[in-house]
């Protein structure tokens, strides 16, 4: 077989294999699947922070350290030096007719003297007195020939350790109707005894009108 013949046979084979159609470029673009875009990352959002505690005043200590001791109360003002202060008078009893016929001005500071005076007074059961705290003042005007007479401890004050005891004796006026019975006015009171070093009596006489 000649070289020419061989080339023709080869060309015929190649033509049959490729087909007789005409190759045309297509106008439609090739459908190419787009590459998937990466999913956006979800930002991490912190939850709302808890509200910060409101700070107290700068000088306020914490509860565990706060001083809760109450402030001491102010002491009661005392009487200025040189001035007297009135004492509370607690009356034990007053009598018009008693067993004491003499004039008396007594400050009693012990139980024995108190018992002796009360026995002379003859007024029944003797009241109890705490002489560590109180003292007794007893005054008697003596025996009077008629009624209408009276006697009272009117005021007791303390100045520099000395008691000032004011006694008022009342007598009926000349036009007053009175009984003819004998009378023995007596007044017995109790006052605080703290700080008492001495005492004095000041008598005042009053004529009662009728």
Secondary structure, DSSP 8 states (H G I E B T S, - for coil): --HHHHHHHHHHHHHHHH-S------SS-----------------------------TT---GGG---------------TT--EE---EEEEEESS-S--SEEEEEE-SHHHHHHHHHHHT-SS-----TTTEEEEEEEE--BSSS--EEEEEEEEEETTEEEEEEEEEEE-TT-----S-B--EEEEEEE-TT--EEEEEEEEEEE--
